[in-house]
Amino acid sequence: MDIDWVQFLTDPITLASALACVATFATVVTLAAPAFSNDKLTSRLKSVANRREELRKKSRAALEGGGEKKSIRVQDTSKMKKLVDVLDLQKMLEDPGVQKKLIQAGLRGPRPISIFYFCRFALPIIFGLGAFIYIWFINDHGFQLQMKAGAVVVGFAAGFYGPNIYLQNMITKRRTSIMRAFPDSLDMMLICVEAGMSIEQAFARVGEEIGTASPELAEELTLTTAELSYLQERRQAYYNLAERTNHPGVKGVAMALVQAEKYGTPMGAALRVMAKENREMRITEAEKKAAALPAKLTVPMIVFFLPVLFLVILGPAFIKIDAMGLGKPAGVVEAKDAPKK
């Protein structure tokens, strides 16, 4: 028995059944999503705590001696690292600021460096070869030889600059997330310090509380707490926090904390002033974005709104002129076509 698929698919009962199935599936996914979602904040804080405990155990074992001393520095033994070392990609694709950029993007350790250099080496080849195969063997779109060569060059350039652009986007998103919650974290830190907590306890407590608003800021504060416990100079922990975030507001807070510890000025006064300055800085950034909005909307208005506006305004006039014929007013009859009396 042959089935008329067009009639079956357009049948209201079939459409209603399909919509009911989609709604049921969406409901089940919505209800089950929290059970399968991972708590990023808990996992990040747990990884920092585990790393801190691991370093403590290794440092104790190194101090006790007891046989061969092992380095506590993490070593990358992956295949990408071996390929980077064999081809000497770090020298060929040298980028002095790549390690700092990776730290600002939240990528720590030696493995992200190997992945970055491997991608900068492999992606130009992959994208360039893919563009060549597509243009020459799949669909050339009627391009001339020069345009085909240009498409291959564009693919090569996209693969070469793609990792840097992706890394810069990660840094920007991370900095935005941190600075959105940083003034509030300073207020909470001020409350903790004025309640009698030390600066380490204040960092740890605020890192736990601010995680719902910004997991990235919570991770940075937890890492700063660990550095305050391990580094010989406490000011270095504040400088590291400023370098990892690369924002003037955080740098100002770091300098204020360093000066407060150096000269013995009250921490609460310094945090109160810096919280006010960071809040004003956040308001200024929002006002700057609002002021730049009309200029940014100019191109979308020209491209999308004005053609539709002209179509709505002039469309009825063109329709009326077309209905009237070759410019003859409606209801007017020429003299030669008039009936004779």
C-alpha positions as CSV (number, residue, x, y, z in Angstrom):
1,M,0.0,0.0,0.0
2,D,1.5,3.2,-1.1
3,I,1.5,6.2,1.3
4,D,1.1,9.7,0.1
5,W,3.9,11.2,2.1
6,V,3.0,14.8,1.3
7,Q,-0.5,14.4,2.6
8,F,0.8,12.4,5.6
9,L,3.3,15.1,6.5
10,T,0.9,17.9,6.1
11,D,-1.9,16.2,8.0
12,P,-2.8,18.3,11.1
13,I,-2.8,15.2,13.3
14,T,0.8,14.4,12.2
15,L,1.9,17.9,12.8
16,A,0.3,18.0,16.3
17,S,1.9,14.6,17.2
18,A,5.3,15.9,16.1
19,L,4.9,19.1,18.1
20,A,3.8,17.0,21.1
21,C,6.9,14.8,20.8
22,V,9.2,17.8,20.5
23,A,7.6,19.5,23.5
24,T,7.9,16.3,25.6
25,F,11.5,15.8,24.6
26,A,12.3,19.4,25.5
27,T,10.6,19.0,28.9
28,V,12.5,15.9,29.7
29,V,15.8,17.5,28.7
30,T,15.0,20.6,30.8
31,L,14.2,18.6,33.9
32,A,17.2,16.2,33.5
33,A,19.8,18.9,32.6
34,P,20.6,19.9,36.2
35,A,21.3,16.3,37.1
36,F,23.9,15.9,34.3
37,S,25.4,19.4,34.5
38,N,28.9,19.8,35.9
39,D,29.6,22.3,38.7
40,K,32.5,24.3,37.1
41,L,33.1,26.3,40.2
42,T,33.4,23.3,42.4
43,S,35.7,21.5,40.0
44,R,38.0,24.5,39.6
45,L,38.3,25.1,43.3
46,K,38.8,21.4,43.9
47,S,41.6,21.3,41.3
48,V,43.3,24.3,42.9
49,A,43.0,22.7,46.3
50,N,44.3,19.4,45.0
51,R,47.2,21.1,43.3
52,R,48.0,23.0,46.5
53,E,48.0,19.8,48.5
54,E,50.1,18.0,45.9
55,L,52.7,20.8,45.9
56,R,52.8,20.7,49.7
57,K,53.5,16.9,49.8
58,K,56.2,17.1,47.1
59,S,57.9,20.0,48.8
60,R,57.9,18.1,52.1
61,A,59.3,15.1,50.4
62,A,62.0,17.2,48.8
63,L,62.9,18.8,52.1
64,E,63.1,15.4,53.9
65,G,65.5,14.1,51.2
66,G,65.1,10.4,51.3
67,G,66.5,9.1,48.0
68,E,66.3,10.7,44.6
69,K,64.9,14.3,44.5
70,K,62.1,14.9,42.0
71,S,61.1,18.1,40.6
72,I,57.7,19.4,41.6
73,R,57.3,21.2,38.2
74,V,54.7,19.6,36.0
75,Q,56.2,18.1,32.8
76,D,54.3,17.8,29.5
77,T,55.0,14.3,28.0
78,S,52.3,14.4,25.3
79,K,52.9,13.6,21.6
80,M,52.2,17.3,20.7
81,K,55.1,18.3,23.0
82,K,57.4,15.8,21.4
83,L,56.4,17.1,17.9
84,V,57.0,20.7,19.0
85,D,60.4,19.8,20.4
86,V,61.4,17.8,17.3
87,L,60.4,20.5,14.8
88,D,61.6,23.3,17.2
89,L,58.3,25.1,16.8
90,Q,58.9,27.4,19.8
91,K,61.9,28.9,18.0
92,M,60.3,28.9,14.5
93,L,57.0,30.4,15.8
94,E,58.5,32.4,18.6
95,D,56.0,34.5,20.5
96,P,57.4,36.0,23.7
97,G,54.1,36.9,25.2
98,V,52.3,33.6,24.6
99,Q,52.7,32.2,28.1
100,K,51.4,35.4,29.7
101,K,48.4,35.4,27.3
102,L,47.7,31.7,28.1
103,I,47.7,32.5,31.8
104,Q,45.4,35.5,31.3
105,A,43.0,33.1,29.4
106,G,43.0,30.7,32.4
107,L,45.2,28.1,30.6
108,R,48.0,27.2,33.0
109,G,50.8,24.6,32.8
110,P,53.1,23.5,30.0
111,R,50.5,21.6,28.0
112,P,48.5,24.6,26.7
113,I,51.8,26.0,25.3
114,S,52.5,22.9,23.3
115,I,48.9,22.8,22.0
116,F,49.1,26.5,21.0
117,Y,52.3,26.0,19.0
118,F,51.0,22.8,17.4
119,C,47.8,24.6,16.3
120,R,49.8,27.5,14.8
121,F,51.8,24.9,12.8
122,A,49.1,22.5,11.8
123,L,46.0,24.7,11.2
124,P,47.6,26.8,8.3
125,I,48.4,23.5,6.5
126,I,44.9,22.0,7.2
127,F,43.0,25.2,6.2
128,G,45.2,25.9,3.2
129,L,44.9,22.3,1.9
130,G,41.2,22.2,2.6
131,A,40.7,25.4,0.6
132,F,42.8,24.1,-2.3
133,I,40.8,20.8,-2.5
134,Y,37.5,22.6,-2.3
135,I,38.3,25.3,-4.9
136,W,40.1,23.0,-7.4
137,F,38.2,19.7,-7.1
138,I,34.8,20.4,-5.5
139,N,33.4,23.8,-6.5
140,D,35.4,26.6,-8.0
141,H,32.5,29.0,-8.1
142,G,33.7,30.3,-11.5
143,F,36.8,31.9,-10.0
144,Q,39.8,32.8,-12.1
145,L,43.3,31.4,-11.3
146,Q,44.2,34.5,-9.3
147,M,41.0,34.3,-7.1
148,K,41.7,30.6,-6.5
149,A,45.2,31.3,-5.3
150,G,43.8,34.1,-3.2
151,A,41.3,31.7,-1.6
152,V,44.1,29.3,-0.7
153,V,46.1,32.2,0.8
154,V,43.1,33.3,2.9
155,G,42.7,29.7,4.2
156,F,46.4,29.6,5.1
157,A,46.2,33.0,6.9
158,A,43.1,32.0,8.7
159,G,44.8,29.0,10.1
160,F,47.9,30.9,11.1
161,Y,46.1,33.8,12.9
162,G,43.2,31.8,14.1
163,P,44.8,30.6,17.4
164,N,45.8,34.1,18.3
165,I,42.3,35.5,17.6
166,Y,40.7,32.6,19.6
167,L,43.1,33.2,22.5
168,Q,42.4,36.9,22.5
169,N,38.7,36.2,22.6
170,M,39.1,33.9,25.6
171,I,41.2,36.6,27.4
172,T,38.5,39.3,26.7
173,K,35.6,37.1,27.9
174,R,37.5,36.1,31.0
175,R,38.5,39.7,31.9
176,T,34.9,40.8,31.3
177,S,33.5,38.1,33.6
178,I,36.1,39.0,36.3
179,M,35.5,42.8,36.2
180,R,31.7,42.4,36.3
181,A,31.9,40.9,39.7
182,F,35.2,42.5,41.0
183,P,33.6,45.6,42.7
184,D,31.2,43.4,44.6
185,S,34.0,41.1,45.7
186,L,35.9,44.1,47.0
187,D,32.8,45.1,49.1
188,M,32.6,41.6,50.5
189,M,36.4,41.6,51.2
190,L,36.0,44.9,53.0
191,I,33.3,43.4,55.2
192,C,35.5,40.4,56.0
193,V,38.6,42.5,56.9
194,E,36.6,44.9,59.1
195,A,35.1,41.8,60.8
196,G,38.6,40.8,61.9
197,M,39.6,38.3,59.2
198,S,43.1,38.3,57.8
199,I,43.6,39.1,54.1
200,E,44.1,35.4,53.3
201,Q,40.9,34.4,55.0
202,A,39.1,37.2,53.3
203,F,40.4,36.1,49.8
204,A,39.3,32.5,50.6
205,R,35.9,33.4,51.8
206,V,35.1,35.8,49.0
207,G,36.4,33.2,46.5
208,E,33.7,30.8,47.8
209,E,30.9,33.3,47.9
210,I,31.6,35.0,44.5
211,G,31.7,31.8,42.5
212,T,28.0,32.0,41.5
213,A,28.6,35.4,39.9
214,S,32.0,34.7,38.3
215,P,33.8,31.3,38.5
216,E,36.8,32.9,36.9
217,L,37.2,35.5,39.7
218,A,36.7,32.8,42.3
219,E,39.4,30.8,40.7
220,E,41.8,33.8,40.7
221,L,41.1,34.6,44.3
222,T,41.6,31.0,45.4
223,L,44.9,30.9,43.5
224,T,46.0,34.2,45.2
225,T,45.2,32.7,48.6
226,A,47.5,29.7,47.8
227,E,50.3,32.1,46.6
228,L,50.0,34.2,49.8
229,S,50.6,31.0,51.7
230,Y,53.6,29.8,49.7
231,L,55.5,32.7,48.1
232,Q,58.3,34.3,50.1
233,E,57.1,37.8,49.3
234,R,53.4,38.5,49.7
235,R,53.5,41.4,47.3
236,Q,54.4,39.0,44.5
237,A,51.0,37.3,45.0
238,Y,49.2,40.6,44.4
239,Y,51.4,41.4,41.4
240,N,50.6,37.9,39.9
241,L,46.9,38.6,40.4
242,A,47.2,41.9,38.5
243,E,49.2,40.2,35.7
244,R,46.7,37.4,35.3
245,T,43.7,39.7,35.0
246,N,45.5,42.5,33.1
247,H,43.0,45.2,34.1
248,P,43.8,48.7,35.6
249,G,41.3,48.2,38.4
250,V,42.9,45.0,39.6
251,K,46.3,46.6,39.3
252,G,45.3,49.5,41.4
253,V,43.9,47.1,44.1
254,A,47.1,45.2,44.1
255,M,49.2,48.3,44.5
256,A,47.0,49.5,47.3
257,L,47.3,46.2,49.2
258,V,51.1,46.2,48.7
259,Q,51.4,49.7,50.1
260,A,49.0,48.9,53.0
261,E,51.2,45.9,54.0
262,K,54.4,47.9,53.5
263,Y,53.5,51.0,55.4
264,G,51.0,49.5,57.9
265,T,48.0,51.5,56.8
266,P,44.5,50.0,57.5
267,M,43.4,47.4,54.9
268,G,39.8,48.5,55.3
269,A,40.4,52.0,54.2
270,A,42.4,50.9,51.1
271,L,39.7,48.4,50.1
272,R,36.9,51.0,50.6
273,V,38.6,53.5,48.3
274,M,39.4,50.9,45.7
275,A,35.9,49.4,45.7
276,K,34.5,52.9,45.1
277,E,36.9,53.5,42.2
278,N,36.2,50.1,40.6
279,R,32.5,50.7,40.8
280,E,32.9,54.1,39.2
281,M,35.1,52.5,36.5
282,R,32.4,49.9,35.8
283,I,29.7,52.6,35.5
284,T,32.0,54.6,33.2
285,E,32.5,51.6,30.9
286,A,28.8,51.1,30.7
287,E,28.3,54.7,29.8
288,K,31.0,54.5,27.2
289,K,29.3,51.5,25.6
290,A,25.9,53.3,25.7
291,A,27.4,56.4,24.0
292,A,29.0,54.2,21.3
293,L,25.7,52.4,20.5
294,P,24.3,55.0,18.0
295,A,27.4,54.9,15.9
296,K,27.4,51.1,15.9
297,L,23.7,51.0,14.9
298,T,24.3,53.1,11.8
299,V,25.5,50.3,9.5
300,P,22.7,47.9,10.6
301,M,20.1,50.6,10.1
302,I,21.4,51.4,6.6
303,V,21.7,47.7,5.6
304,F,18.5,46.3,7.1
305,F,16.1,49.0,8.2
306,L,16.2,51.6,5.4
307,P,15.5,49.2,2.5
308,V,12.4,47.8,4.3
309,L,11.3,51.4,5.2
310,F,11.6,52.5,1.5
311,L,9.7,49.4,0.4
312,V,6.9,50.0,2.9
313,I,6.6,53.7,1.9
314,L,7.1,53.5,-1.9
315,G,5.6,50.0,-2.4
316,P,2.0,51.1,-2.6
317,A,2.8,54.0,-4.9
318,F,4.6,51.6,-7.4
319,I,1.7,49.2,-7.2
320,K,-0.8,51.9,-7.9
321,I,1.2,53.2,-10.8
322,D,1.6,49.7,-12.2
323,A,-2.2,49.2,-11.9
324,M,-2.9,52.4,-13.8
325,G,-1.0,51.4,-16.8
326,L,1.4,53.6,-18.7
327,G,0.9,56.6,-16.5
328,K,-2.8,57.2,-17.5
329,P,-5.0,58.4,-14.6
330,A,-7.6,56.0,-13.5
331,G,-11.1,56.6,-15.1
332,V,-9.8,58.9,-17.9
333,V,-10.7,57.8,-21.4
334,E,-8.9,59.1,-24.5
335,A,-10.9,61.0,-27.1
336,K,-10.5,58.5,-29.8
337,D,-11.8,55.7,-27.6
338,A,-14.9,57.7,-26.5
339,P,-18.3,56.5,-27.9
340,K,-19.7,58.6,-30.8
341,K,-23.0,60.3,-30.3
